[in-house]
Amino acid sequence: MDHGTYDEHQDYSERQCSPEPDYLIALRRATHQKLIHPRMNSGWLQGRFLSMISKLVKPDRILELGTYSGYSALCLAEGLREGGEFISLEKNDELEPFHQRHLHVSDPGKRIQVIYGLAMDILPELKGSFDLIYLDADKENYLTYYPNLKTLLASGGLLLIDNMLWEGKVLSPVSEGDTQTEAIVGLTNIIKEDDEMEHVLLPLRDGLMLVRKR
Ligand SMILES: C[S@@+](CC[C@H](N)C(=O)[O-])C[C@H]1O[C@@H](n2cnc3c(N)ncnc32)[C@H](O)[C@@H]1O
């Protein structure tokens, strides 16, 4: 008996999730109308998961690498404590007018501070620690970001890393010159050997890894 494909399971799961708030539906629509590569958005299923995790962690400070349209940032902001701080890093400053018109217009969106520039340059400048970090930027630098992110993560804090299945490319030997898959596999191996961290890889969408600092 056929019980559906992996994609059908994800679609079914999505339909059983809580609805997106209206401001997220509006942002998703604007993303599809105004930006290229709208598929980079985390989407409904993963977005509801990020929101749920953030509400459980109740972070005072959130850091995100890779804002794009701000969809995942809005989901994570749902759990940010009153008076908390949310910093999201985005290399593409051409997104700023979009963020002004479509991201910073809702109450959660007003709490998100986007810093434009390369994450690698900005990370060493950040002060203090973060309770929740979401890594969703350039895959080829995932491994390079890890020491900085580990330092910035509070004890008991949670690092979420997207695309850790990388469309299944992690299952095969890495092709020569494929620096993205190489970095993702490299980071997975480093985390597995890191006694200071506990981790779980969920086959949600493109693979979401949860890494908790002990
Ligand atoms: C997959 S998208 C992020 C999607 C977003 N987190 C969401 O789920 O709605 C990745 C973003 O990272 C940004 N990015 C890529 N390399 C970066 C870097 N070195 N520093 C900062 N941002 C970067 C890209 O411009 C892009 O907007």
The ligand as an ORCA input file, in Angstrom:
! r2SCAN-3c Opt
* xyz 0 1
  C      18.325     31.354      2.327
  S      18.335     33.083      2.402
  C      17.707     33.416      4.024
  C      16.253     33.085      4.157
  C      15.613     33.563      5.449
  N      16.424     33.165      6.605
  C      14.229     32.978      5.565
  O      14.119     31.798      5.898
  O      13.254     33.674      5.303
  C      20.046     33.470      2.608
  C      20.340     34.942      2.743
  O      21.682     35.053      3.235
  C      22.275     36.175      2.645
  N      23.737     36.004      2.706
  C      24.501     35.217      1.905
  N      25.797     35.322      2.244
  C      25.851     36.178      3.300
  C      26.915     36.693      4.102
  N      28.187     36.335      3.864
  N      26.613     37.548      5.091
  C      25.326     37.915      5.325
  N      24.273     37.461      4.605
  C      24.531     36.613      3.597
  C      21.727     36.190      1.221
  O      21.850     37.470      0.635
  C      20.283     35.723      1.447
  O      19.428     36.832      1.556
*
